[in-house]
């Protein structure tokens, strides 16, 4: 109801303005001044344009500097510096052009306002100017592209052999993560046709590397070690966004992507730096993927290396938590699957308890 009232108010305001304009026109007709080409309003508008420029740019620069810390985030990865450099270089160059062109636009509107007796000069073309404003932007843009391409190649190139591998999968409306187990340190194969209510990643249990894979409820990554995110989507396009690490990569159905980075600050380091002991890193989705898009949030914990290894060793394998899937494993591989999945630990514990 409130929105309807606002809409009616806007319509009435427009009607009133049109009526006032019409009344002003009729008054000029009565006075005989309606045939004048330019009225006093021209000079007023030119002055208001200049005033608008000063006020707008004043607010622009004031807000940019006064609230700078509110819209910038501290860096928490090795490549963050190069990403920020490329961003601020682009912002600086385009910002300078934006300011200069708009100052000229408003200044010329004031300086060259209509005056009786003045006539505009016919100036059809200037080859030197055309070359100048074609070549200069082309060179600048080429430099920006090369700067960005260098950063892009760094984060999408082949990861080192000892990189920590984590698979991230987006689906409506959550994130899932899968880790290679400590037995073989290799992610098992998957097949989207195997996805069901429990096997959300579609793990292929004919692959021995999948027996010790585990899927925690939150992501843990080690500080100071390269991390390779293997990214995919199960339904629509999502986007992995970890702003403090300057990580953003789309998750596309049928087209796996990846992103590598090295965390430089643990969760506790960042808490101490910003003075907030409740702070946590998160993965969010920056692709409008449906009505539940807002809920796609996964906690990310950056551990010290020794804490990370201890955390990995404590994680139960997916197969151990879903024992009924043992029946889908070939008979000749079931004993191996039990060993890699950690069933032997359970049996040893029961034996020790009975003794």
N, C-alpha and C positions, 0 to 999 in steps of 0.2 A: 504494500500500500504506500509506503514511504517513497519507494522508487517511482511510483506512478505520479505522486504529488510533485516530485522533483522534475520529472519529464514535462508535466503540465506547466510548471513554473518556467522552465527553459523556453518552451514554445511561446508562452505569453510574453516573455522578455524579448524574444526575437520579433514578435508582432509589434510590440511597443516601439522598438528601435526602428522598424520599417515605417511605422506611422509618423514618428518624429522626423525621419528623413524626408518623407513625403511632404510634411508640413513645411519643413525648411525650404524645399524646392518651390512650393506654392508661394511662400513669402517672397522669395527672390523674384518670382514671376511678377508679383504685384509691384515690387520695387523697381522692376525693370533691370535688375542686375544679373538675371539668369543667363545673359548672353556673354558675360565676362568669361574669358578663358581660365583665368586663375584668380582665386580668392585669397584671403589672408590665411586660410587653413593650410595652404601649401607650405608657407614658412613655418607655421606651428608644427606641422608634421615632420618637416626636416629637422627642426630642433628636437622634437621628441625622439626621433630616430637616434640622434647623437646621444641624448640622455639615456636611452635604452641601452646603447652600446656600453657606456661607462658603468651603469648599474649592473648589467648582466656580467660583464667581465670582472667587475669588482666582486660579485658574489661567487663567480666561477673560481677565481684564484683564492679567495678567502676560504671557501669550503674545501678546496683541494689541499690546502696546507693545514687548515685547522683540524680536519678529520682524516688526515692521511693514515694514521695508525689504525683507524677503524675499518678501513677497506683494504689493508695489506696484511698479509700473514707472514710469520717468521718461516724461514727455510728449514727443512728437515731432511734434505737429501743432497747428494753430491752434485747432481745435475741442476739443482734448483737455481744456482747462480747464473748459469748460462741461459736458462729459460727466462729468468727475470731480466737479464741484460737485454735479450731480444725483445721482450715486451716493452720495457721502458725506452729502449732505443726507438722502437716504432711509435710509441706514445709521444716521445719528445719531437720527432720529426713531423708527424702529422699534427701535433699540437701547435707547433710554430706556424705551420702553413695555415691551420685553422684560424689562429689569432690574426695573422697578417692579412689574410684574404677578407676576414670579416671586418677588421678595422678599415680597410680600404673601401669595402662595400658601404658601410655606414658613413664614412667620411665623405666619399664621393656623392652620396645621396644628399648630404648637407651642402657641400661646396658647389655642386653643379645643379642646385635646385633651379626651377624655372625663374627667369628674370626677363622682363620685357626688353626686347632689343638684342638679347643674346641668341645666338644660333649655333647649334651643334655642328662640329666639323665632321665631314664625310671622310672616314678613314677605313677603307675596305679591307686592307690586309697589310701584313708586314712579315716577310719571309723569315727574317732573323728572329723575330719574336716567336713565330710558329716553331722554328727549330729549337729555340731555347726551352720553351715550356713543353716540348716533346722529349728532347734528349735528357734534360735534367731529371724529370720524374722517372724516366726509364732507368737511368743509372742508379738513382736512389732506391727504387723498387728492386732492382737486381741485387743491390747490396743487402737489402732487408731479406730477400728470399734466400740468398746464400747463407746469411747469418742464421735464419730459422732452419734451413736445411741441414746445417751442421749440427744443431741441437737435436733435430729430428733423427738424423742418422745415428747419433750417439745413443739415444734411448731405444731405438728399434733394431740395432745391430745384434749380431749373435752374442748371447750371454756367455760368460766364462764357464768352464767345465764344472767349477765348484759352486756355481750360483745356487741359491736356495730357490727351488721351484714350487710355485703355488698355483693351482688352477682355480680360477674365479669364474663362476657361472651366474648370469643374471636370468631371472625369470619373474613373471608377474606374481607377486611383487616383493621380491626378496633377493638376497645374494647367498650363494652357496660357495664354500671353499673346499678344496680337496688337496691333501698333501701326500707325497710319496712316503711310504713307511720306512722305518729305520732299518729294516732287514735288507732291503735292496736299494733304497733311495732313488727309486724310479717310479714314475706314475704309470699306472696300467692303462691299456687302451680302453676306448669307449665306443659305443654305438648308440645313436639316438633312438634306434628302434628297441633298445633294451630298457628305456626309461619307464619306470613305473612309480607307484606311490612311495616305495622304500628306496629303490635304486634311482634316485633323482638325477644322478650324473650319467646313467646308462652305462655303468662299468661293465666291461666284457670280462666275465669270470673264466674265460678260456685262456686269458693272459695271466701268467703267473705273477707278473709285476703288480697286479691289482689286489692280490691277497692281503697285503699289509697296508694298503692305502687307508687313510682315515679322514673323517670330515667333522671338524670341530664346529662349535656354534659361534666362534669368533676367530678372526684372523690374528695370528702371531707371526712376527717377522723379526729377524735378528738385527741388532744395531751393528753397523760397520761391515756388513756382508752384502754382496750383490744379491738382489732378489729378482727373479724372473716371474712375472705374472702371465700365465697362459689364460687368455680370456675368451669366453664364448657365451652365447645366449641360447636359451631353450625355446623362445617363442617369438618375441619382437626385438627390435633394436633397443638396447640399454647403453649406458655409458658409465664406465668406472671412473670415479672422480675422487682423488685423494689430495686436496688442495695444498696441505702443508708439505707434501712430497713433490708437488708440481706434477702429479700424475693424472692424466686424463686420456682414456682410450675407449672407443666405442666397442660394445659387445654385439656382434652381428650374427644372426642365425645362419648357420651353414658356412661361415667364414671366420675361423679362429684368428684372433689377433694377439699381440703380446706387447709387453712393456717391461723394460728392465730399469732398476734404480737401486741406489744404495742408501739406506736410512743412516742418518748421522746423529740423530737425537732419539734417545729412548723416550717412552711415554713419561717417565719420571723426570727426565732432563727437560722436556717441554713444560711440564707442570711447574718445575722450579723456575724456568726462564720467564714464564708469563705470570707467575704468582697465583696459579689456580690449581689446587690439588684435586679438583674434580674433573679436570680436562681429560679428554680421550680423543684419539684419532678415529676417523670413521671413513668408510667407503659410502658414498651416496651416488645416486643416479642423476645425471644431468641430461637425460633424454626423456622427453614427455612420452612415457610408455603406457599410459592408461590412467584410470581414475585412482589407482592405488600407488601412483608414482612417488608420492610424498613419503611413503612408508619404507622405501628401499634404502635401508641404512644398516650397515654392518660395522660393529666395533673392531678397530684395529689396535693391537697392542705391540709396541716395539720393545723387545726385551734385550737385556744384555746377553751376549753370546752364550754364556754358561747357563743363564736362566732359560734361554730359548731351547737349548738342547735338553735340559731337564723337563721342560714342558712337553716336548715332542715324545720323550721316552714314556711319559705318563698317559699318552692318548690311546684309548682303545681303538682297534681297527674296526672299519665298517663291517667287515665280515663277521667279526666276533659279536658285534651288536645285532647282526642279522643272521643268526646261525642257520635259519631255514634255507638260506641260499646255498648252503653246502651241497644240497641235492642237485643244484644246477651245474656243479663242477664235475668234470669227468671223474669216475671212480679212481682211476690210477693217480689222480692229482690231489685227492682229498686229504691225504696225510700231509702232503707238502703244504696244502692250503691251511690246515690246522696249525702247523708249526709256524708259518709266516704270519698268520693272523693272530697268534698269541694264545691259542687254546692250550698249548703245552705248559704255559705259565700257570694257568688255572688248575691243570691237573697236578702240577708240582706242588701248588699251594695246598690242594686237598690232601695229597699224600703226606706232606709235612704236618698237616693238622691232625691226621689220623695217627701218626707216629707220636 
